[in-house]
Amino acid sequence: MNVFRPGFNVFDIHGHLPYNYPKLYDQHEKITQYASERSERMRLTWDLPAEEADDAQASRPLVERWKDELDRYGIGGLNFLTGWSNEELAVQIAAYPNRFTGFASHPIERPDAAEELRRAVDELGLRGYKLFGPLTPVPFDDEALTPVWKILAERGLPVLIHFGLLGHAGGIVSHLNINPLAIFNVARRYPDIPFIIPHFGCGYFQELLHLCWSCPNIYVDTSGSNQWVRWMPYELTLETLFRKTYELIGPERILFGTDSLGFPRGYNYRYLQDQARVARDLRFSDPEIEAIFGNNARKLLRLEPSIPQSETESKEIVRS
């Protein structure tokens, strides 16, 4: 990649291993057909592969394929938010601990959610927690969830919560916890928990900005195609999203992500290219770009920052 200073390594906060997506309702065949048609349109629009081109590749271990994808595009690290289970995710990332990290992703409403979170962190080595707002059937400030929030606050662990539209066409657009403001009471009560809201709020950009204005522990994840901007009642572009978020919270609370999911698509490098171009067009400084595209996430996950060669060389000269 030639869009970053030599020696800087991108870190992507938002990737997925395959996981069990809950089926919340029986979908009518007309909606299924509608979703299929829109998915095919998106595939053609974004030039996505329809099927595996190489059977030998498909049979390889998943983590090996992801490691090759990171090498192919020069990505330093990728954080997986989901897996078939917390154990399975931990086993996958253990093969390359210097390239992959992971979050626990079990439902927060489970009676043993706090105990499972503690186990996922202490025994499995996971570094945060992933939740889906529109899949969580209770309010986030329900007292039954207090043990989970207390563990996260005590340890300062990041929590990434998907709010907004969920799924493909025919997906969820109305729910108790679809709006980022659903986490407001919890975020205010537990300022030591870094809350990461992905996809610029996914249809709830204004509400996300309000949340960021009120709570200093709210972080914005840039991941996905962000095509939801086309369905807003006012004009939004990727450049607008970056600029307005930057104007409110600066570069320190913006985290790069792609929402890369699986194969045959692989790593969503096009999203990285688009976002890096916007950051350059907005004249963000190199240190700001490096914070957004990796070092902010590394700080939350307690990883060493990536330092460009020019800065490394300068420090070596000073020490000598």
N, C-alpha and C positions, 0 to 999 in steps of 0.2 A: 504494500500500500504506500502511496506517495502523498497521502493527505495528512500525515502526521509527521512530527519530527523524528529523525532516525533514532531508534532505540526505544521509542515509546510503544508499549503493548496495550492494545484495547482489551478491556474486560467488559463482558456482556452480562448484565444482571438478570436477563430474562430469557431462559430457554426451558424446554420441556422434554422429558422422556415420556413415553406412552403412559397413560393413566386411565383409570376407570371414570369416565365422564358419566355422572348420574343421569338416569332417565327419569325426568320428573313427571312426565305425562305421556299418554298414548297420543302420538302425533297422527293427525288425519293424513290420508294418502295425498290429498291435494297440497297440503303444506310440505310434505316430503318431496313431492314433485317440484314445487316452487323452490325449495331449498337446493335441490339438485341442479336446477336450471341456473340459479344464481351462482352456485359454486363453480359450474363449468364456465360461466361467463368470466368469473374472477380468474380462473386458471388461464384462460386465453388472454385476458388483459395483462396479467403479470408474467406470462410466458412460463407457466409452471409445468413440470413434467407430469404426465398422466399416469405413468407406471414406471417401474424399475427397468432401466435399460440393460442392466447386467445382473443376471441371476447369482453370479458368484459374489457380487457385492452385497446383495440382499441377505446372503447366508452368513456374512461376517458378524462377529460380536458388535453390538450396537455402540459400545463405548469406543471401540477401535475406529469405527466409521466417523464418530464425532471428533475424535482426536485428529484424524486425517482432514476433516473439514476445517478445524481450527488452523492446522498447518497450511492448508491450501490458501486460506485467506489472510494469514498472518495475524490471527486472533490470539491474544495472550491467554485468556481464560473465559470460561462460560459457567454461569450459575444455573443449575437446573432447579426448577420450582416444583416439579411433580415427578412421580414415578408410580409404578404399580403399587408400591408400598414404600414406607420409609426405609425398611431394610433393603429392598431391592435397589433403591436409589443410592443408598450408602455403599452397597457392593459395587455398583457401576463406577461411581466417582473415585473409589479407592484405588482403581487401577492407575489413575493419573492424578494424584492429589495436587500436583502443581499446576494443573490445567482446569480442573473442575471442582466446583463446590455445589452444595445442595441445601434445600430447605425441606423441613417437614411439611406435610400437606394433608394430614388427617383432619376430619371435620371437627370444628371447635365445640360443637354441641354434644359430642360424645361424652358420656359420664367419666371416662378415663382420659380425657383430652389433656389435662395438665400433666398427668403421669407419663403419658406417651410423649409429650413434648420434652419433658425432662430426660426421658430415655433417649429420644432422638438426638438430643444435643450432647448429653454426657457419654452415652455408649456408642452411638452411631456417628458422631462427629458432624452432624448437620448444623448449619450456622444461622438459621432463621426459620420463619414460618410463613406458609402460603395459604391464603384463604380466598374463596369466591364469595363476594357479597350476595349476589343473586341466588346462591345455592345454600346460604345459611338461613335456617328457618326461624331463628330467634334474634331479637335485637342485640346488637353488639354490647350494649350497656346492661344487659341482663345480669343480675347478680350471680347466676349460676356459672357465668364465664369468668368471674373474678380470679379464681386460682390460676387460670391461663395467663391473664394480663399481668398478674403479680410476678410470675416466673419471668416473663418477657421483660418487665420493668427492672427487676432485680439484676438481670444480666445484660440489659441494654441490647437485646436481640432485635434485629429488624423483622418487620412483618409486612409482607406484600399482599395487598388485598385488591382483587379485581372488582371494580365497580362499573356500572354502565351496561351497555348492550352486551349480551353474552350468547355465544354460539353463532352459527350461520343464519341465513335468512330463515325465518320461522322460529328464531330463538327468543330469549327472554328480554322483554322491554319494560316490564312492570313487576316490582317486587319490593318487599319491605326494606331490603338492604341494597337497592340498586344505586342509590345516590351516595357519593363520597361523604356527604354530611352525616350519613348514618354512623360514622366513626367519630364524630366531633366530641361527644361526651367522654368517650374513652381516651381519645388523644389528649384532651385537656386534663383528664384525671391522671394520666400516666405520661408525663412529658419526657421520661427517659426511654420510652419505646420509639424507635424510628419507624414511622408508618410510610410505606412506599405505595403510591397510587399509580398503577400503570396506564399506558395508552393516553396520557394527558386527560384522564377522566372518562374517556370513551363515551362522549355525548354529554358529559357533565363538566365541561371545562370551566364555566363560570363558577360553579359550586366548588370545584377543586381549588380555584384561585382564592375563593373566600376562605376555604379551609386552610390553605397555606398562609394567608394573611393573619389568621387568628392563632395558628399553632406552629411554633418553630420546629416541631418534630415531624412535619409532613414533607416527604420527598416525592418528586415527580419522575416517573419512569416514562421514557420516550418510545417504548417498543410498539411494534406492529406496523401495519400498513397505514393506520390512522385514516382509513377511508371514510370513517364515520363523519368527518368534517363536511362531506358532500351532502349530508342529510340534516344539517343544522339550518335554522331559519335565518342565520346571518352568515356572511362569508368568513371562512376560516381556511388557512393554509398551514402547511407544516412550518413555514417561516413565521407566521403569526403566532403559532403555538410556542415556538422556541422564544420568540422575542418577548411576548407578554409574560411568559413564565420567568424568563431571565430578569425582566424589569421589576418583577415583584420580589423574587427570592434570590436573585443572583445565581451564579453558576454552582454554588456549593451544594445545593439540594436537587440538582438535576442529574439523573442517572440514565446512561445509555442502555438500551436493550433492543432486541430484534423480535422476540417471541418466536424464535426458531423452534420448530416442533418435531419434525421427523423426516423420514426418507420416503420417496425419492427426492423430495424438494431439498433437503439438507439445510445448510446455513443460509439465512436470509441476508446475503451480503448486500443486496440492492438497498435494503433499508439503511445499512451503515453508510453507503455511499451518499444517499439522499440527505441523511442527517448531518454528515460531515460537511457536505456542500453548503447546507443552510448555515451551519455554525461559522463557516468561512465567510459566506456572504454577509452575515451580520457583524463581521469584524470582531468576533470573540478572539481574545488573546490565546497564544499557545498554551500557557498554564491553565486557562479556563477550559479550553477544549480538552486538555488531558485530564482535567478533573471530571468533566462530564462523561467522557468516553472511557473511563476506567477507574481513576483514582478515588472518586467519591464512593463508588461501590466497594473498592478495596478497603477504604477506611471503615465503612460500616461492617464489613466482614472480617476486619482485623487482619488484613493481608498487607504485605509490604507494597508501597507505591511503585509504579513504573516510572523511572527517571530517564529522560532522553539523554542521548550520548553527549550532547553539548553541555548539559548541566553536570553530568558525571565527570566529564573531562575537566570542567572548571573547578569542581570540588577537589579533584586529584591534584591540580596545580596549586591550589591554596594549601592543601595538606603538605605538599612537598616544599 
